[in-house]
């Protein structure tokens, strides 16, 4: 498997909701039997980039939530 490409700095500007909406649009395009075969590769590549971005955002949010919960657990233990 080839190494992951470095993230495009412009990609960090797109929000999760916007990335998800774009992915839904790409999915709709891919479900269309009339999609231009010349665009197929580009759309799949873009979808891959957006999926990676969404996964990274989800992972980041999960880590932040876990950190906050751990801090709350520590505070609760200190109070007891």
Secondary structure, DSSP 8 states (H G I E B T S, - for coil): --------GGGGGS-HHHHHHHHHHHHHHHH-TT--HHHHHHHHHHHHHHHHHHHHHHHHHHHHHHHHHHHHHHHHHHH-
